[in-house]
Amino acid sequence: MSYDAVLLIVATIAGSIAAVSGFGIGSLLTPILIVSMPTAHAVAVLAIPHAIATAIRWLRLRSDVHAPTFRQFGVASALGGLAGAALQSRLESPALTIVLGVLIVLAGSAELAKRPLPLPQTRFWRLLGGVLSGLFGGLVGNQGGIRAAALLGFNLRPRQLVATATAAALLVDAARVPIYLLSAGSVIAGETRLWIVLSIGVTVGTFLGVPLLGRIPESIYRRLVGGLLLLLGISLFAAALTSRT
């Protein structure tokens, strides 16, 4: 099987997972890309298919965005994520990744054990949760997972959770893609074939995943997302420990 075929399959799976959970494209595809290119280049190249999948997912789910949560948590999360990403080169450390991994593991484990930690449905907690999850995710470079973990605490329905997380992610993509085009335009242009293959994969995955979202019972859905968060947290923890050795 060719490298492009492998990427297409993994991108399709990633797009499907993101359509169901609100995260997964960066988590699955970045580790594959950094095998053959520097991490900074991989992030820049992946920003294009990530933005395409996010835009398509938002178009499919825009009527399910929970407006109060998006206006408070979503916007705060996007701003915090951009701030964290801007500070990442200065403050990035394996210790931060380990802490984030532990937090995500705890969130995922709580969902699997049916002991979720509900957050108060107030403006203060939505703003605080948005800023902290966005900032932390931006610093570590994995905003989607921590955003979804935080949104689980607001008792949203599955489509509302994914739609609201997607709307926040779209704000981040709208801000960062032009930056990557300016700062790494030559890299992106040189990898046109790569990001086209990835874009096709995540687009197909998104169209496959969104219909599944409405068919999963909420109790099963929360445990499914909890399991995905648990896997993500473990992978972050392992990656951080490996980088320290």
Biotite code that builds the C-alpha atoms (Angstrom):
import biotite.structure as struc

atoms = struc.array([
    struc.Atom([0.000, 0.000, 0.000], chain_id="A", res_id=1, res_name="MET", atom_name="CA", element="C"),
    struc.Atom([1.362, 3.403, -0.960], chain_id="A", res_id=2, res_name="SER", atom_name="CA", element="C"),
    struc.Atom([2.097, 6.187, 1.507], chain_id="A", res_id=3, res_name="TYR", atom_name="CA", element="C"),
    struc.Atom([-0.676, 8.325, -0.006], chain_id="A", res_id=4, res_name="ASP", atom_name="CA", element="C"),
    struc.Atom([-3.177, 5.486, 0.452], chain_id="A", res_id=5, res_name="ALA", atom_name="CA", element="C"),
    struc.Atom([-2.205, 5.094, 4.110], chain_id="A", res_id=6, res_name="VAL", atom_name="CA", element="C"),
    struc.Atom([-2.560, 8.826, 4.675], chain_id="A", res_id=7, res_name="LEU", atom_name="CA", element="C"),
    struc.Atom([-5.945, 8.841, 2.937], chain_id="A", res_id=8, res_name="LEU", atom_name="CA", element="C"),
    struc.Atom([-7.244, 6.020, 5.151], chain_id="A", res_id=9, res_name="ILE", atom_name="CA", element="C"),
    struc.Atom([-5.932, 7.559, 8.381], chain_id="A", res_id=10, res_name="VAL", atom_name="CA", element="C"),
    struc.Atom([-7.265, 10.994, 7.385], chain_id="A", res_id=11, res_name="ALA", atom_name="CA", element="C"),
    struc.Atom([-10.696, 9.492, 6.711], chain_id="A", res_id=12, res_name="THR", atom_name="CA", element="C"),
    struc.Atom([-10.693, 7.833, 10.134], chain_id="A", res_id=13, res_name="ILE", atom_name="CA", element="C"),
    struc.Atom([-9.529, 11.080, 11.751], chain_id="A", res_id=14, res_name="ALA", atom_name="CA", element="C"),
    struc.Atom([-12.256, 13.074, 10.015], chain_id="A", res_id=15, res_name="GLY", atom_name="CA", element="C"),
    struc.Atom([-14.883, 10.568, 11.155], chain_id="A", res_id=16, res_name="SER", atom_name="CA", element="C"),
    struc.Atom([-13.680, 10.648, 14.756], chain_id="A", res_id=17, res_name="ILE", atom_name="CA", element="C"),
    struc.Atom([-13.616, 14.447, 14.774], chain_id="A", res_id=18, res_name="ALA", atom_name="CA", element="C"),
    struc.Atom([-17.163, 14.539, 13.382], chain_id="A", res_id=19, res_name="ALA", atom_name="CA", element="C"),
    struc.Atom([-18.337, 12.434, 16.315], chain_id="A", res_id=20, res_name="VAL", atom_name="CA", element="C"),
    struc.Atom([-16.179, 13.815, 19.136], chain_id="A", res_id=21, res_name="SER", atom_name="CA", element="C"),
    struc.Atom([-15.105, 17.303, 18.046], chain_id="A", res_id=22, res_name="GLY", atom_name="CA", element="C"),
    struc.Atom([-11.390, 16.415, 18.051], chain_id="A", res_id=23, res_name="PHE", atom_name="CA", element="C"),
    struc.Atom([-8.971, 13.913, 16.561], chain_id="A", res_id=24, res_name="GLY", atom_name="CA", element="C"),
    struc.Atom([-7.584, 15.234, 13.272], chain_id="A", res_id=25, res_name="ILE", atom_name="CA", element="C"),
    struc.Atom([-4.444, 16.764, 14.741], chain_id="A", res_id=26, res_name="GLY", atom_name="CA", element="C"),
    struc.Atom([-4.060, 13.998, 17.307], chain_id="A", res_id=27, res_name="SER", atom_name="CA", element="C"),
    struc.Atom([-4.013, 11.234, 14.684], chain_id="A", res_id=28, res_name="LEU", atom_name="CA", element="C"),
    struc.Atom([-2.303, 12.903, 11.745], chain_id="A", res_id=29, res_name="LEU", atom_name="CA", element="C"),
    struc.Atom([0.421, 14.988, 13.371], chain_id="A", res_id=30, res_name="THR", atom_name="CA", element="C"),
    struc.Atom([2.389, 11.964, 14.692], chain_id="A", res_id=31, res_name="PRO", atom_name="CA", element="C"),
    struc.Atom([2.379, 10.467, 11.187], chain_id="A", res_id=32, res_name="ILE", atom_name="CA", element="C"),
    struc.Atom([3.544, 13.645, 9.490], chain_id="A", res_id=33, res_name="LEU", atom_name="CA", element="C"),
    struc.Atom([6.394, 14.368, 11.906], chain_id="A", res_id=34, res_name="ILE", atom_name="CA", element="C"),
    struc.Atom([8.022, 11.100, 10.892], chain_id="A", res_id=35, res_name="VAL", atom_name="CA", element="C"),
    struc.Atom([8.941, 12.703, 7.567], chain_id="A", res_id=36, res_name="SER", atom_name="CA", element="C"),
    struc.Atom([9.122, 16.432, 8.382], chain_id="A", res_id=37, res_name="MET", atom_name="CA", element="C"),
    struc.Atom([9.804, 18.854, 11.249], chain_id="A", res_id=38, res_name="PRO", atom_name="CA", element="C"),
    struc.Atom([6.929, 19.337, 13.671], chain_id="A", res_id=39, res_name="THR", atom_name="CA", element="C"),
    struc.Atom([6.501, 23.009, 12.726], chain_id="A", res_id=40, res_name="ALA", atom_name="CA", element="C"),
    struc.Atom([6.128, 22.048, 9.057], chain_id="A", res_id=41, res_name="HIS", atom_name="CA", element="C"),
    struc.Atom([3.658, 19.282, 9.897], chain_id="A", res_id=42, res_name="ALA", atom_name="CA", element="C"),
    struc.Atom([1.497, 21.669, 11.918], chain_id="A", res_id=43, res_name="VAL", atom_name="CA", element="C"),
    struc.Atom([1.490, 24.232, 9.095], chain_id="A", res_id=44, res_name="ALA", atom_name="CA", element="C"),
    struc.Atom([0.609, 21.677, 6.413], chain_id="A", res_id=45, res_name="VAL", atom_name="CA", element="C"),
    struc.Atom([-2.074, 20.052, 8.544], chain_id="A", res_id=46, res_name="LEU", atom_name="CA", element="C"),
    struc.Atom([-3.697, 23.431, 9.218], chain_id="A", res_id=47, res_name="ALA", atom_name="CA", element="C"),
    struc.Atom([-5.207, 23.383, 5.713], chain_id="A", res_id=48, res_name="ILE", atom_name="CA", element="C"),
    struc.Atom([-7.088, 20.047, 5.872], chain_id="A", res_id=49, res_name="PRO", atom_name="CA", element="C"),
    struc.Atom([-7.972, 20.750, 9.497], chain_id="A", res_id=50, res_name="HIS", atom_name="CA", element="C"),
    struc.Atom([-9.620, 24.043, 8.512], chain_id="A", res_id=51, res_name="ALA", atom_name="CA", element="C"),
    struc.Atom([-11.453, 22.406, 5.604], chain_id="A", res_id=52, res_name="ILE", atom_name="CA", element="C"),
    struc.Atom([-12.842, 19.613, 7.790], chain_id="A", res_id=53, res_name="ALA", atom_name="CA", element="C"),
    struc.Atom([-13.792, 22.069, 10.534], chain_id="A", res_id=54, res_name="THR", atom_name="CA", element="C"),
    struc.Atom([-15.635, 24.312, 8.069], chain_id="A", res_id=55, res_name="ALA", atom_name="CA", element="C"),
    struc.Atom([-17.556, 21.383, 6.576], chain_id="A", res_id=56, res_name="ILE", atom_name="CA", element="C"),
    struc.Atom([-18.413, 20.039, 10.029], chain_id="A", res_id=57, res_name="ARG", atom_name="CA", element="C"),
    struc.Atom([-19.648, 23.476, 11.094], chain_id="A", res_id=58, res_name="TRP", atom_name="CA", element="C"),
    struc.Atom([-21.816, 23.783, 7.973], chain_id="A", res_id=59, res_name="LEU", atom_name="CA", element="C"),
    struc.Atom([-23.403, 20.425, 8.739], chain_id="A", res_id=60, res_name="ARG", atom_name="CA", element="C"),
    struc.Atom([-23.959, 21.170, 12.433], chain_id="A", res_id=61, res_name="LEU", atom_name="CA", element="C"),
    struc.Atom([-24.289, 24.963, 12.639], chain_id="A", res_id=62, res_name="ARG", atom_name="CA", element="C"),
    struc.Atom([-27.947, 24.823, 13.694], chain_id="A", res_id=63, res_name="SER", atom_name="CA", element="C"),
    struc.Atom([-26.925, 22.777, 16.754], chain_id="A", res_id=64, res_name="ASP", atom_name="CA", element="C"),
    struc.Atom([-24.401, 25.280, 18.141], chain_id="A", res_id=65, res_name="VAL", atom_name="CA", element="C"),
    struc.Atom([-25.405, 26.074, 21.726], chain_id="A", res_id=66, res_name="HIS", atom_name="CA", element="C"),
    struc.Atom([-25.394, 29.856, 21.486], chain_id="A", res_id=67, res_name="ALA", atom_name="CA", element="C"),
    struc.Atom([-24.812, 30.820, 25.170], chain_id="A", res_id=68, res_name="PRO", atom_name="CA", element="C"),
    struc.Atom([-21.973, 28.330, 25.527], chain_id="A", res_id=69, res_name="THR", atom_name="CA", element="C"),
    struc.Atom([-20.370, 29.383, 22.256], chain_id="A", res_id=70, res_name="PHE", atom_name="CA", element="C"),
    struc.Atom([-20.599, 33.109, 23.004], chain_id="A", res_id=71, res_name="ARG", atom_name="CA", element="C"),
    struc.Atom([-18.905, 32.600, 26.357], chain_id="A", res_id=72, res_name="GLN", atom_name="CA", element="C"),
    struc.Atom([-16.925, 29.344, 26.449], chain_id="A", res_id=73, res_name="PHE", atom_name="CA", element="C"),
    struc.Atom([-16.344, 29.033, 22.699], chain_id="A", res_id=74, res_name="GLY", atom_name="CA", element="C"),
    struc.Atom([-15.045, 32.538, 22.040], chain_id="A", res_id=75, res_name="VAL", atom_name="CA", element="C"),
    struc.Atom([-12.971, 32.518, 25.248], chain_id="A", res_id=76, res_name="ALA", atom_name="CA", element="C"),
    struc.Atom([-11.530, 29.116, 24.287], chain_id="A", res_id=77, res_name="SER", atom_name="CA", element="C"),
    struc.Atom([-10.584, 30.360, 20.831], chain_id="A", res_id=78, res_name="ALA", atom_name="CA", element="C"),
    struc.Atom([-8.889, 33.483, 22.219], chain_id="A", res_id=79, res_name="LEU", atom_name="CA", element="C"),
    struc.Atom([-7.123, 31.456, 24.894], chain_id="A", res_id=80, res_name="GLY", atom_name="CA", element="C"),
    struc.Atom([-5.997, 28.932, 22.301], chain_id="A", res_id=81, res_name="GLY", atom_name="CA", element="C"),
    struc.Atom([-4.518, 31.616, 20.074], chain_id="A", res_id=82, res_name="LEU", atom_name="CA", element="C"),
    struc.Atom([-2.714, 33.170, 23.047], chain_id="A", res_id=83, res_name="ALA", atom_name="CA", element="C"),
    struc.Atom([-1.387, 29.778, 24.111], chain_id="A", res_id=84, res_name="GLY", atom_name="CA", element="C"),
    struc.Atom([-0.205, 28.981, 20.605], chain_id="A", res_id=85, res_name="ALA", atom_name="CA", element="C"),
    struc.Atom([1.606, 32.333, 20.427], chain_id="A", res_id=86, res_name="ALA", atom_name="CA", element="C"),
    struc.Atom([3.376, 31.570, 23.711], chain_id="A", res_id=87, res_name="LEU", atom_name="CA", element="C"),
    struc.Atom([4.059, 27.918, 22.899], chain_id="A", res_id=88, res_name="GLN", atom_name="CA", element="C"),
    struc.Atom([7.639, 28.376, 21.703], chain_id="A", res_id=89, res_name="SER", atom_name="CA", element="C"),
    struc.Atom([8.535, 30.204, 24.933], chain_id="A", res_id=90, res_name="ARG", atom_name="CA", element="C"),
    struc.Atom([6.653, 28.132, 27.496], chain_id="A", res_id=91, res_name="LEU", atom_name="CA", element="C"),
    struc.Atom([6.425, 24.695, 25.884], chain_id="A", res_id=92, res_name="GLU", atom_name="CA", element="C"),
    struc.Atom([7.701, 21.904, 28.104], chain_id="A", res_id=93, res_name="SER", atom_name="CA", element="C"),
    struc.Atom([7.135, 18.161, 28.583], chain_id="A", res_id=94, res_name="PRO", atom_name="CA", element="C"),
    struc.Atom([5.850, 18.940, 32.086], chain_id="A", res_id=95, res_name="ALA", atom_name="CA", element="C"),
    struc.Atom([2.924, 20.920, 30.670], chain_id="A", res_id=96, res_name="LEU", atom_name="CA", element="C"),
    struc.Atom([2.103, 18.097, 28.282], chain_id="A", res_id=97, res_name="THR", atom_name="CA", element="C"),
    struc.Atom([2.183, 15.602, 31.165], chain_id="A", res_id=98, res_name="ILE", atom_name="CA", element="C"),
    struc.Atom([-0.200, 17.757, 33.203], chain_id="A", res_id=99, res_name="VAL", atom_name="CA", element="C"),
    struc.Atom([-2.564, 18.114, 30.252], chain_id="A", res_id=100, res_name="LEU", atom_name="CA", element="C"),
    struc.Atom([-2.366, 14.378, 29.613], chain_id="A", res_id=101, res_name="GLY", atom_name="CA", element="C"),
    struc.Atom([-3.260, 13.658, 33.235], chain_id="A", res_id=102, res_name="VAL", atom_name="CA", element="C"),
    struc.Atom([-6.209, 16.078, 33.137], chain_id="A", res_id=103, res_name="LEU", atom_name="CA", element="C"),
    struc.Atom([-7.555, 14.518, 29.948], chain_id="A", res_id=104, res_name="ILE", atom_name="CA", element="C"),
    struc.Atom([-7.114, 11.017, 31.379], chain_id="A", res_id=105, res_name="VAL", atom_name="CA", element="C"),
    struc.Atom([-9.070, 12.060, 34.472], chain_id="A", res_id=106, res_name="LEU", atom_name="CA", element="C"),
    struc.Atom([-11.844, 13.567, 32.349], chain_id="A", res_id=107, res_name="ALA", atom_name="CA", element="C"),
    struc.Atom([-12.037, 10.479, 30.156], chain_id="A", res_id=108, res_name="GLY", atom_name="CA", element="C"),
    struc.Atom([-11.966, 8.119, 33.135], chain_id="A", res_id=109, res_name="SER", atom_name="CA", element="C"),
    struc.Atom([-14.748, 10.057, 34.851], chain_id="A", res_id=110, res_name="ALA", atom_name="CA", element="C"),
    struc.Atom([-16.967, 9.650, 31.793], chain_id="A", res_id=111, res_name="GLU", atom_name="CA", element="C"),
    struc.Atom([-16.201, 5.940, 31.514], chain_id="A", res_id=112, res_name="LEU", atom_name="CA", element="C"),
    struc.Atom([-16.998, 5.494, 35.209], chain_id="A", res_id=113, res_name="ALA", atom_name="CA", element="C"),
    struc.Atom([-20.214, 7.507, 34.778], chain_id="A", res_id=114, res_name="LYS", atom_name="CA", element="C"),
    struc.Atom([-18.944, 10.016, 37.328], chain_id="A", res_id=115, res_name="ARG", atom_name="CA", element="C"),
    struc.Atom([-18.647, 13.179, 35.232], chain_id="A", res_id=116, res_name="PRO", atom_name="CA", element="C"),
    struc.Atom([-17.803, 16.467, 36.908], chain_id="A", res_id=117, res_name="LEU", atom_name="CA", element="C"),
    struc.Atom([-20.598, 18.913, 35.982], chain_id="A", res_id=118, res_name="PRO", atom_name="CA", element="C"),
    struc.Atom([-19.707, 22.575, 35.779], chain_id="A", res_id=119, res_name="LEU", atom_name="CA", element="C"),
    struc.Atom([-22.079, 25.343, 36.916], chain_id="A", res_id=120, res_name="PRO", atom_name="CA", element="C"),
    struc.Atom([-24.124, 26.730, 34.033], chain_id="A", res_id=121, res_name="GLN", atom_name="CA", element="C"),
    struc.Atom([-23.033, 30.309, 34.621], chain_id="A", res_id=122, res_name="THR", atom_name="CA", element="C"),
    struc.Atom([-21.285, 32.936, 32.541], chain_id="A", res_id=123, res_name="ARG", atom_name="CA", element="C"),
    struc.Atom([-18.287, 32.971, 34.889], chain_id="A", res_id=124, res_name="PHE", atom_name="CA", element="C"),
    struc.Atom([-17.606, 29.242, 34.586], chain_id="A", res_id=125, res_name="TRP", atom_name="CA", element="C"),
    struc.Atom([-18.104, 29.247, 30.829], chain_id="A", res_id=126, res_name="ARG", atom_name="CA", element="C"),
    struc.Atom([-15.621, 32.092, 30.419], chain_id="A", res_id=127, res_name="LEU", atom_name="CA", element="C"),
    struc.Atom([-13.113, 30.623, 32.878], chain_id="A", res_id=128, res_name="LEU", atom_name="CA", element="C"),
    struc.Atom([-13.401, 27.141, 31.411], chain_id="A", res_id=129, res_name="GLY", atom_name="CA", element="C"),
    struc.Atom([-12.992, 28.514, 27.900], chain_id="A", res_id=130, res_name="GLY", atom_name="CA", element="C"),
    struc.Atom([-9.939, 30.625, 28.665], chain_id="A", res_id=131, res_name="VAL", atom_name="CA", element="C"),
    struc.Atom([-8.146, 27.941, 30.673], chain_id="A", res_id=132, res_name="LEU", atom_name="CA", element="C"),
    struc.Atom([-8.863, 25.075, 28.280], chain_id="A", res_id=133, res_name="SER", atom_name="CA", element="C"),
    struc.Atom([-7.898, 27.183, 25.267], chain_id="A", res_id=134, res_name="GLY", atom_name="CA", element="C"),
    struc.Atom([-4.732, 28.548, 26.851], chain_id="A", res_id=135, res_name="LEU", atom_name="CA", element="C"),
    struc.Atom([-3.590, 25.150, 28.094], chain_id="A", res_id=136, res_name="PHE", atom_name="CA", element="C"),
    struc.Atom([-4.435, 23.452, 24.811], chain_id="A", res_id=137, res_name="GLY", atom_name="CA", element="C"),
    struc.Atom([-2.641, 26.141, 22.832], chain_id="A", res_id=138, res_name="GLY", atom_name="CA", element="C"),
    struc.Atom([0.494, 25.855, 24.953], chain_id="A", res_id=139, res_name="LEU", atom_name="CA", element="C"),
    struc.Atom([0.652, 22.094, 24.514], chain_id="A", res_id=140, res_name="VAL", atom_name="CA", element="C"),
    struc.Atom([-0.558, 22.086, 20.923], chain_id="A", res_id=141, res_name="GLY", atom_name="CA", element="C"),
    struc.Atom([-3.695, 19.981, 21.400], chain_id="A", res_id=142, res_name="ASN", atom_name="CA", element="C"),
    struc.Atom([-6.676, 22.261, 21.743], chain_id="A", res_id=143, res_name="GLN", atom_name="CA", element="C"),
    struc.Atom([-9.422, 19.957, 20.485], chain_id="A", res_id=144, res_name="GLY", atom_name="CA", element="C"),
    struc.Atom([-9.135, 17.314, 23.183], chain_id="A", res_id=145, res_name="GLY", atom_name="CA", element="C"),
    struc.Atom([-9.079, 19.644, 26.173], chain_id="A", res_id=146, res_name="ILE", atom_name="CA", element="C"),
    struc.Atom([-11.903, 21.718, 24.645], chain_id="A", res_id=147, res_name="ARG", atom_name="CA", element="C"),
    struc.Atom([-14.104, 18.635, 24.291], chain_id="A", res_id=148, res_name="ALA", atom_name="CA", element="C"),
    struc.Atom([-13.208, 17.494, 27.802], chain_id="A", res_id=149, res_name="ALA", atom_name="CA", element="C"),
    struc.Atom([-14.273, 20.860, 29.220], chain_id="A", res_id=150, res_name="ALA", atom_name="CA", element="C"),
    struc.Atom([-17.499, 20.952, 27.201], chain_id="A", res_id=151, res_name="LEU", atom_name="CA", element="C"),
    struc.Atom([-18.528, 17.586, 28.634], chain_id="A", res_id=152, res_name="LEU", atom_name="CA", element="C"),
    struc.Atom([-19.014, 19.404, 31.936], chain_id="A", res_id=153, res_name="GLY", atom_name="CA", element="C"),
    struc.Atom([-21.771, 21.618, 30.523], chain_id="A", res_id=154, res_name="PHE", atom_name="CA", element="C"),
    struc.Atom([-24.266, 18.788, 29.885], chain_id="A", res_id=155, res_name="ASN", atom_name="CA", element="C"),
    struc.Atom([-24.730, 19.527, 26.201], chain_id="A", res_id=156, res_name="LEU", atom_name="CA", element="C"),
    struc.Atom([-26.377, 17.047, 23.875], chain_id="A", res_id=157, res_name="ARG", atom_name="CA", element="C"),
    struc.Atom([-23.940, 15.233, 21.548], chain_id="A", res_id=158, res_name="PRO", atom_name="CA", element="C"),
    struc.Atom([-24.682, 17.355, 18.475], chain_id="A", res_id=159, res_name="ARG", atom_name="CA", element="C"),
    struc.Atom([-24.560, 20.534, 20.580], chain_id="A", res_id=160, res_name="GLN", atom_name="CA", element="C"),
    struc.Atom([-21.194, 19.562, 22.045], chain_id="A", res_id=161, res_name="LEU", atom_name="CA", element="C"),
    struc.Atom([-19.580, 18.817, 18.695], chain_id="A", res_id=162, res_name="VAL", atom_name="CA", element="C"),
    struc.Atom([-21.185, 21.813, 16.988], chain_id="A", res_id=163, res_name="ALA", atom_name="CA", element="C"),
    struc.Atom([-20.096, 24.219, 19.734], chain_id="A", res_id=164, res_name="THR", atom_name="CA", element="C"),
    struc.Atom([-16.566, 22.786, 19.827], chain_id="A", res_id=165, res_name="ALA", atom_name="CA", element="C"),
    struc.Atom([-16.427, 23.046, 16.036], chain_id="A", res_id=166, res_name="THR", atom_name="CA", element="C"),
    struc.Atom([-17.549, 26.667, 16.024], chain_id="A", res_id=167, res_name="ALA", atom_name="CA", element="C"),
    struc.Atom([-14.765, 27.542, 18.466], chain_id="A", res_id=168, res_name="ALA", atom_name="CA", element="C"),
    struc.Atom([-12.229, 25.583, 16.402], chain_id="A", res_id=169, res_name="ALA", atom_name="CA", element="C"),
    struc.Atom([-13.354, 27.443, 13.286], chain_id="A", res_id=170, res_name="LEU", atom_name="CA", element="C"),
    struc.Atom([-12.458, 30.757, 14.920], chain_id="A", res_id=171, res_name="LEU", atom_name="CA", element="C"),
    struc.Atom([-8.978, 29.428, 15.688], chain_id="A", res_id=172, res_name="VAL", atom_name="CA", element="C"),
    struc.Atom([-8.504, 28.104, 12.150], chain_id="A", res_id=173, res_name="ASP", atom_name="CA", element="C"),
    struc.Atom([-9.694, 31.371, 10.624], chain_id="A", res_id=174, res_name="ALA", atom_name="CA", element="C"),
    struc.Atom([-7.006, 33.217, 12.582], chain_id="A", res_id=175, res_name="ALA", atom_name="CA", element="C"),
    struc.Atom([-4.111, 30.792, 12.259], chain_id="A", res_id=176, res_name="ARG", atom_name="CA", element="C"),
    struc.Atom([-4.334, 29.650, 8.623], chain_id="A", res_id=177, res_name="VAL", atom_name="CA", element="C"),
    struc.Atom([-3.437, 33.102, 7.218], chain_id="A", res_id=178, res_name="PRO", atom_name="CA", element="C"),
    struc.Atom([-0.527, 33.219, 9.681], chain_id="A", res_id=179, res_name="ILE", atom_name="CA", element="C"),
    struc.Atom([0.759, 29.852, 8.479], chain_id="A", res_id=180, res_name="TYR", atom_name="CA", element="C"),
    struc.Atom([0.334, 30.890, 4.851], chain_id="A", res_id=181, res_name="LEU", atom_name="CA", element="C"),
    struc.Atom([2.495, 33.943, 5.528], chain_id="A", res_id=182, res_name="LEU", atom_name="CA", element="C"),
    struc.Atom([5.102, 32.271, 7.721], chain_id="A", res_id=183, res_name="SER", atom_name="CA", element="C"),
    struc.Atom([5.289, 28.861, 6.051], chain_id="A", res_id=184, res_name="ALA", atom_name="CA", element="C"),
    struc.Atom([3.781, 29.457, 2.627], chain_id="A", res_id=185, res_name="GLY", atom_name="CA", element="C"),
    struc.Atom([6.693, 27.856, 0.786], chain_id="A", res_id=186, res_name="SER", atom_name="CA", element="C"),
    struc.Atom([6.442, 24.712, 2.935], chain_id="A", res_id=187, res_name="VAL", atom_name="CA", element="C"),
    struc.Atom([2.693, 24.425, 2.325], chain_id="A", res_id=188, res_name="ILE", atom_name="CA", element="C"),
    struc.Atom([3.150, 25.014, -1.408], chain_id="A", res_id=189, res_name="ALA", atom_name="CA", element="C"),
    struc.Atom([5.864, 22.365, -1.537], chain_id="A", res_id=190, res_name="GLY", atom_name="CA", element="C"),
    struc.Atom([3.542, 19.835, 0.114], chain_id="A", res_id=191, res_name="GLU", atom_name="CA", element="C"),
    struc.Atom([0.471, 20.542, -2.021], chain_id="A", res_id=192, res_name="THR", atom_name="CA", element="C"),
    struc.Atom([-0.034, 16.884, -2.944], chain_id="A", res_id=193, res_name="ARG", atom_name="CA", element="C"),
    struc.Atom([0.146, 15.910, 0.731], chain_id="A", res_id=194, res_name="LEU", atom_name="CA", element="C"),
    struc.Atom([-2.433, 18.354, 2.060], chain_id="A", res_id=195, res_name="TRP", atom_name="CA", element="C"),
    struc.Atom([-4.767, 17.640, -0.870], chain_id="A", res_id=196, res_name="ILE", atom_name="CA", element="C"),
    struc.Atom([-4.710, 13.917, -0.003], chain_id="A", res_id=197, res_name="VAL", atom_name="CA", element="C"),
    struc.Atom([-5.306, 14.723, 3.656], chain_id="A", res_id=198, res_name="LEU", atom_name="CA", element="C"),
    struc.Atom([-8.090, 17.160, 2.777], chain_id="A", res_id=199, res_name="SER", atom_name="CA", element="C"),
    struc.Atom([-9.875, 14.538, 0.694], chain_id="A", res_id=200, res_name="ILE", atom_name="CA", element="C"),
    struc.Atom([-9.591, 12.043, 3.536], chain_id="A", res_id=201, res_name="GLY", atom_name="CA", element="C"),
    struc.Atom([-10.877, 14.313, 6.315], chain_id="A", res_id=202, res_name="VAL", atom_name="CA", element="C"),
    struc.Atom([-13.698, 15.540, 4.061], chain_id="A", res_id=203, res_name="THR", atom_name="CA", element="C"),
    struc.Atom([-14.870, 11.999, 3.357], chain_id="A", res_id=204, res_name="VAL", atom_name="CA", element="C"),
    struc.Atom([-14.525, 11.181, 7.046], chain_id="A", res_id=205, res_name="GLY", atom_name="CA", element="C"),
    struc.Atom([-16.580, 14.206, 8.037], chain_id="A", res_id=206, res_name="THR", atom_name="CA", element="C"),
    struc.Atom([-19.436, 13.243, 5.721], chain_id="A", res_id=207, res_name="PHE", atom_name="CA", element="C"),
    struc.Atom([-19.314, 9.700, 7.087], chain_id="A", res_id=208, res_name="LEU", atom_name="CA", element="C"),
    struc.Atom([-19.116, 10.729, 10.735], chain_id="A", res_id=209, res_name="GLY", atom_name="CA", element="C"),
    struc.Atom([-21.721, 13.488, 11.062], chain_id="A", res_id=210, res_name="VAL", atom_name="CA", element="C"),
    struc.Atom([-24.725, 11.203, 10.323], chain_id="A", res_id=211, res_name="PRO", atom_name="CA", element="C"),
    struc.Atom([-23.509, 8.803, 13.027], chain_id="A", res_id=212, res_name="LEU", atom_name="CA", element="C"),
    struc.Atom([-23.575, 11.574, 15.605], chain_id="A", res_id=213, res_name="LEU", atom_name="CA", element="C"),
    struc.Atom([-27.359, 11.695, 15.744], chain_id="A", res_id=214, res_name="GLY", atom_name="CA", element="C"),
    struc.Atom([-27.693, 7.917, 16.047], chain_id="A", res_id=215, res_name="ARG", atom_name="CA", element="C"),
    struc.Atom([-25.567, 7.389, 19.150], chain_id="A", res_id=216, res_name="ILE", atom_name="CA", element="C"),
    struc.Atom([-27.532, 7.378, 22.440], chain_id="A", res_id=217, res_name="PRO", atom_name="CA", element="C"),
    struc.Atom([-26.283, 10.081, 24.783], chain_id="A", res_id=218, res_name="GLU", atom_name="CA", element="C"),
    struc.Atom([-25.215, 7.665, 27.522], chain_id="A", res_id=219, res_name="SER", atom_name="CA", element="C"),
    struc.Atom([-23.136, 5.670, 25.068], chain_id="A", res_id=220, res_name="ILE", atom_name="CA", element="C"),
    struc.Atom([-21.862, 8.834, 23.420], chain_id="A", res_id=221, res_name="TYR", atom_name="CA", element="C"),
    struc.Atom([-20.384, 10.242, 26.611], chain_id="A", res_id=222, res_name="ARG", atom_name="CA", element="C"),
    struc.Atom([-18.576, 6.984, 27.316], chain_id="A", res_id=223, res_name="ARG", atom_name="CA", element="C"),
    struc.Atom([-17.325, 6.873, 23.736], chain_id="A", res_id=224, res_name="LEU", atom_name="CA", element="C"),
    struc.Atom([-15.875, 10.374, 24.032], chain_id="A", res_id=225, res_name="VAL", atom_name="CA", element="C"),
    struc.Atom([-14.503, 9.437, 27.450], chain_id="A", res_id=226, res_name="GLY", atom_name="CA", element="C"),
    struc.Atom([-12.684, 6.492, 25.894], chain_id="A", res_id=227, res_name="GLY", atom_name="CA", element="C"),
    struc.Atom([-11.248, 8.668, 23.137], chain_id="A", res_id=228, res_name="LEU", atom_name="CA", element="C"),
    struc.Atom([-10.108, 11.221, 25.719], chain_id="A", res_id=229, res_name="LEU", atom_name="CA", element="C"),
    struc.Atom([-8.481, 8.464, 27.764], chain_id="A", res_id=230, res_name="LEU", atom_name="CA", element="C"),
    struc.Atom([-6.518, 7.281, 24.715], chain_id="A", res_id=231, res_name="LEU", atom_name="CA", element="C"),
    struc.Atom([-5.534, 10.851, 23.861], chain_id="A", res_id=232, res_name="LEU", atom_name="CA", element="C"),
    struc.Atom([-4.375, 11.565, 27.413], chain_id="A", res_id=233, res_name="GLY", atom_name="CA", element="C"),
    struc.Atom([-2.281, 8.399, 27.521], chain_id="A", res_id=234, res_name="ILE", atom_name="CA", element="C"),
    struc.Atom([-0.688, 9.224, 24.159], chain_id="A", res_id=235, res_name="SER", atom_name="CA", element="C"),
    struc.Atom([0.178, 12.753, 25.321], chain_id="A", res_id=236, res_name="LEU", atom_name="CA", element="C"),
    struc.Atom([1.627, 11.392, 28.544], chain_id="A", res_id=237, res_name="PHE", atom_name="CA", element="C"),
    struc.Atom([3.728, 8.846, 26.650], chain_id="A", res_id=238, res_name="ALA", atom_name="CA", element="C"),
    struc.Atom([4.905, 11.429, 24.113], chain_id="A", res_id=239, res_name="ALA", atom_name="CA", element="C"),
    struc.Atom([5.980, 13.789, 26.884], chain_id="A", res_id=240, res_name="ALA", atom_name="CA", element="C"),
    struc.Atom([7.917, 11.076, 28.708], chain_id="A", res_id=241, res_name="LEU", atom_name="CA", element="C"),
    struc.Atom([9.608, 10.025, 25.468], chain_id="A", res_id=242, res_name="THR", atom_name="CA", element="C"),
    struc.Atom([10.672, 13.611, 24.722], chain_id="A", res_id=243, res_name="SER", atom_name="CA", element="C"),
    struc.Atom([12.301, 13.848, 28.141], chain_id="A", res_id=244, res_name="ARG", atom_name="CA", element="C"),
    struc.Atom([14.433, 10.763, 27.646], chain_id="A", res_id=245, res_name="THR", atom_name="CA", element="C"),
])
